Amino acid sequence: MVTKISPRTKTARQAAFLAALACRGQIVKAAAAVPISRGTHYRWCRENSDYKARFEVAVQLAARRLG
């Protein structure tokens, strides 16, 4: 049985994942911190162009921070 995430919770998880990614710089570590699966992140990227754009910003922030 798959539990659906409410939009509010999904939005909060997306924000938490992106913040963790900006700090940790690795999808695996950010996903574990939330927790979500890596597959959930990739699904969000496929299904939501706004999320994908925010993800790309988080990657840039991580690169600058860890650079």
C-alpha positions as CSV (number, residue, x, y, z in Angstrom):
1,M,0.0,0.0,0.0
2,V,1.4,3.4,-1.0
3,T,0.7,6.3,1.3
4,K,0.0,9.6,-0.6
5,I,1.7,12.7,0.7
6,S,-0.6,15.7,1.1
7,P,0.5,18.8,-0.9
8,R,1.5,20.6,2.2
9,T,3.7,17.8,3.4
10,K,5.0,17.2,-0.1
11,T,6.0,20.8,-0.4
12,A,7.6,20.7,3.0
13,R,9.6,17.6,2.1
14,Q,10.7,19.2,-1.2
15,A,11.9,22.3,0.7
16,A,13.7,20.2,3.3
17,F,15.4,18.0,0.6
18,L,16.6,21.1,-1.4
19,A,17.9,22.7,1.8
20,A,19.7,19.5,2.7
21,L,21.1,19.2,-0.8
22,A,22.4,22.8,-0.7
23,C,24.3,22.0,2.6
24,R,25.4,18.4,1.9
25,G,26.0,18.5,-1.8
26,Q,24.9,14.9,-2.4
27,I,21.5,13.6,-3.4
28,V,21.9,10.4,-1.4
29,K,22.8,12.3,1.8
30,A,20.0,14.9,1.3
31,A,17.4,12.2,0.7
32,A,18.5,10.3,3.8
33,A,18.2,13.5,5.9
34,V,14.5,14.2,4.9
35,P,13.9,11.1,4.6
36,I,12.8,10.4,1.1
37,S,14.0,8.0,-1.6
38,R,16.2,9.1,-4.4
39,G,13.4,7.9,-6.7
40,T,11.0,10.4,-5.1
41,H,13.4,13.2,-5.9
42,Y,13.8,12.1,-9.5
43,R,10.0,11.7,-9.9
44,W,9.5,15.3,-8.6
45,C,12.0,16.5,-11.2
46,R,10.1,14.7,-14.0
47,E,6.7,15.9,-12.8
48,N,7.3,19.4,-11.6
49,S,9.3,22.0,-13.6
50,D,9.3,24.5,-10.7
51,Y,10.8,21.9,-8.4
52,K,13.4,21.0,-11.0
53,A,14.4,24.7,-11.3
54,R,14.7,24.9,-7.5
55,F,16.8,21.7,-7.5
56,E,19.2,23.3,-10.1
57,V,19.6,26.3,-7.8
58,A,20.3,24.1,-4.8
59,V,23.0,22.3,-6.9
60,Q,24.6,25.6,-7.7
61,L,24.5,26.7,-4.1
62,A,26.1,23.4,-3.0
63,A,28.8,23.8,-5.6
64,R,29.6,27.3,-4.4
65,R,29.5,26.2,-0.8
66,L,31.6,23.1,-1.2
67,G,33.7,24.4,-4.1
